[in-house]
């Protein structure tokens, strides 16, 4: 006798110590309720199958078993999202009815041999073209491979950003908040980098158009390769400039003649990126801050001077990223003598370090 089975896939990971995005679980079994004159009896057979290379989690197994008991048979469980009740972290899992993707040549549990088999393909992608030939394999080994069928959701709008993605095969739609596709990404295109770099929630839902293979790398390894390979930093600077060019076109025009606003509307990291990516020259003044006022000088997008209260240089930049409120004004132009001042540091690296510190501070507050 074979019991019905349903499959669940991890679609969101919030610091779960055991499992990763894309891990799959199967739930097999039935639940039977029997009543007689003397007692009520509930009989349940539940089999939870988890990834072979991961530890078993009794908490998650219990959550999955409750779903089966609720719907009585695995095949009756509707397409739904469940949230693991968690320990130090939590997961969200989405069930899907069909996992048959034999036409795709990769398994969910990727290994170095699989990466070696597609290195010739990766070298044609814009992301890997930014890396020296001898370093491509080193960087590729940090990535894992996952496969999706048509209509699968890779990431959802509003969820925490956890990974950076590259489409190795197939295509996906970018879905806005009202469920309309606003663009299509194809082989070699990337997504997920903005939520990692800016430490913001995912800005759009990504839905698969056809059987698709996606490479992904987690936040820790993403920051590692970003720090080790300056060429990748330049790649993301150009990519972000291109991505933001349309949405920031009006803002950029405003900046050419000066701009006034609130950090509550444009957070510090976004404000600095606008100035950097549009290669603006001028002085950014921020007031109504807890520690007084701040002043930052830009030369063609490069940060050359920074001061917040008594803090000068990199420290002032990192400190201001923590401020959620304040009023800012950008004034075009800098004194002639400041044209020769060296920049404080490579902007993308400064931003990544600042966001890392901000993230660590938030985690400490939670703990």
Secondary structure, 3 states (H helix, E strand, C coil): CCCCEEEEEEEEEECCCCCCCCCEEEEEEEEEEEECCCCEEEEEEEEEECCCCCCCCHHHHHHHHHHHHHHCEHHHCCCCEEECCCCCCEEEEEEECCCCCCCCCCCCCCCHHHHHHCHHHHCCCHHHHCCCHHHHHHHHCCCEEEEECCCCEEECCCCCCCEEEEEEECEEEEECCCCCEEEEEECCCEECHHHHHHCCCCCCEEEECCCEEEEEEEHHHHHHHHHHCHHHHHHHHHHHHHHHHHHCHHHHHHHHCCEEEECCCCCHHHHHHHHHHCCCCEEEEEEEECCEEEEEEEECCEEEEEEECCEECHHHHHHHCCCCCCEEEEEECCCHHHHHCCCCCCHHHHHHHHHHHHHHHHHHHHC
